[in-house]
Amino acid sequence: MIGICIAIHGIVLDNIIHFLPYEPYQAIDFASEMEHIFHVPVILENEANLSALGEWAYCHHTKNMIHISVHSGIGIGIIMNNQLISGQNGYAGEFGHSIIEINGRQCPCGNHGCLEQYASERILLKELASLKQLDSITPAQFVRLYQDHDTEADIIVERFIHYMTVGINNLLVLFNPEIIVINSVFTSYFPQLTERITQRLQNFMKPYCKLVSSERMDASILLGGVYLCKQNFLFSQN
């Protein structure tokens, strides 16, 4: 074993968790504790960054790629000139905290109207459960409902497409990538949704960027961790 990589749904800088909006583990020093037990390097990284690295290293060999990870929140991994961009303090890629509704819903980040309060898997499944008058709905249940052309599931998918279109329009003008990869339960099971999003894009840069569904789905996070551990091992040997 050459290393361990842990995917974090939050902000990581210098192997320390700095912001974790939906889990109570921010104060835990995972790297030090696990290195003491396993005696190998332990790397902490944002899960969207890992997912981007996995897709970039093993699926899409492009210089400039944006990977959108839609789970409990919404993050992006940014590959520019074959390099992962994390920003000065590790906050680059917090796409879910871009504001799309002025004075909108409260977000744990402190702002109102953040994208992930409208288009994250967590929120959309919660809204579907509310429409169905249920306590909760799992991703598997959503998939079955949408396959059966359920009216409420169709409404939720329409919301996903609408907000993703708004967000991707912004990404196009900010980064001008060659490809945008969407990793979500919606597009993983129904990749045709990327075509519906593409059709709604009105951006003049639309012809220069391909929008696709993730090839590896959740395995892209694992592959990103493999890539980081391998690179860390090879670099440390030089």
N, C-alpha and C positions, 0 to 999 in steps of 0.2 A: 504494500500500500504506500503510495507516494504522497497522499494528501486527502483532506476532507474539505468539501465546499458546502456551505449552508446558504440556501436561498431565503432572503428576508423580504417580506412585504412591507418595506419601509426604506428609510434612508440609512446608508452605511458609509462611513468615512474612516479610513485607517483601521479597518477591521472592527469598528465599534458601531453599534446601533445608535443613531442619533434621533430618529423619529419613527415611531411604530404606531400608526393611528388606531388599529383595530385589535391589537393583542397586548397583553400585560407583561411582555418580556424585555422591555427596553433596558432595564437595569442589569440584565444578565450579561456577563462577559463570556459569551459562548466560546470564543477562540481560545482564550487562556485556559478555561476549564477543560476543554476537549483535548487541547494539545498536551496538557498534563496527564490525561488518561491514555491517549493513543500514541503519543510521541511522534506525531507527524504534523506538518503544517496544516492549520485550519484556516480556511478563507471564508469570510462572510461577504456576500454580495447581494445587491438588490435583485429580486427575481426577474424583473423585466430586463435588466441588463444581461443576466444569465441566459434568458430565453433568446435575446437578440444575438448573443455570442454563439449559442447553439445553432440557430438558423443560419447565421452568417458563415460559420466555420464549416458546417456540414451540409448545407443545402443551397444557399444563395451566395455565390462568390462574386459579390459586387463591392465596389469601393464605398458606396454611399447607400445606407439602408436605415429605415426606421421600422422598429418592431413594436407593435401596440399589444400590450398584455392586459386583457380585461378579465379580472377576477373579483376579489373583494373590493379592490380599487382599480384604477386604470393608470398604468405607467408605460413609458416608452423606453426602449433601448435605442441609443443613437450611435450608429457606425458612420463615421465620416473619414474619408481617406484611409480606410482599413483600420481605424482606431476607434475604440469605445470612448465616447465622450461622457464624462460624469460631472463635469463642472468644478468650480473652485472648492465647494464644500460637499460635493456628492449629491446635490439636489437637482442636477440636470435630469430631465426626463420625467418630472412629476406632472405628466400630462393631465392626470385626473384632477389636478388642482388649478387648471386653467379655468377661468370664469366664463361661463356661457350664458348665465342668466343673472342680470344685475339684480341685486337684493333678493337672490333666490334662496334655496334651501341652505340651512346651516351645515357646515362641514367641520369635522374635527381639526382641520388645519387652522381654523379661526376665521376663514372667509365664508362668504355666502355665494351660492350659485355655481359651485365647482362641478365640472363635467362628471366626475364619478358619483355625484349624488343623483344623477339622472340616467347614466348609461352603464354603470358597472353591473356585473353579473349579480352581485349581492342585492343591489337596489331593484333591478328588473325582476328578479325572481320573487322578491318581497312584494312588489307591485302586482305580479301575477297571482300570488297567493291571496292578496287582498281582493282582487277582482273575482277570484274563485271562492272567496269567503272561507279560506283555509288558513291554518296557522303557519304553514310553510310549504314550499314546493322545492324539490330537489332538481338539479340539472337533468337527471334522467327522466323525471316526470315531465319537465318542460319539453324535452325532445319528443316524447310520446305524444304529448298534446299537440305540438306543432305539426308532427307527421300526420295527425288525425284532422288537421285543418281546424283546430279549435279556435273559436272567435277571439277569446281573451289572449291566447298565445300569439295570434296574428297581431293584435294590438301592441303587445310587448315587443315583438320583432320590429314593427313599424317604428316604435320609439327608438329602438337600438339603431336602426338604419338612419333615422333623422339626426340623432346626436353624433353618431360616428361621421356622418357626412359633414356636419359643421366642424368637428374637430379635425378631420383629415384635410379639409380646405385650409385650415390654419397651418397644419404641418407642411403642406406643399409650399406655401409662400415663405415659411421660416427656414426650411432645410433643403428644398429642391432635391429630394432623394431619387435614386434610380428605381427603388422598389419600397413599398410599404407592406409589411406582413402583419396581419391581424391574428392574434391568438386568443380565441374566446370559445366558450361552449357553443355560441350561436353560429359562428362561422366554421368551427371545426366539424360540426355535424351537418351544417347546411352551407357548404362553400359557395353556393350560388348567391348567397347574400352579398358577397364582395362585388358581384356584378351589379346588383341593385344599388349598392353604394356608389360604385363608379358611374353609373348612369345619372345619378343625381348631382355629381360633382359639377360645379359650374366654373371651376378655376381654370384660368388660361394656361396653367402649367400641367394640367391633367394629362395631355398627350405624352409628356416626358416621364411619367411615373407609372409603374405597374402596381396594382393593388391585388394582393393574393391572400389566401388563407394559409395559416401555418401548416407546414408539412409534418412537423413532429409533435404538435400540440404540447401537452405537458412534458413530454420527453425532451423538448428543446431546453428546458431548464436544467435537466440532468446533463445533457450534452454540453451546455455552457459551463457547468461545474467541472466536467471532465476536461474541457479545453483549458480552463484556468489552472486546474491542478497540474496538468501536463506542462503548460507554459511556465508555471512557477518552478516545477521540478527541473526542467531543462535550463531555465535561466540561472537557478541557484547553483547549477553544476559548473557554470562558466566562470 
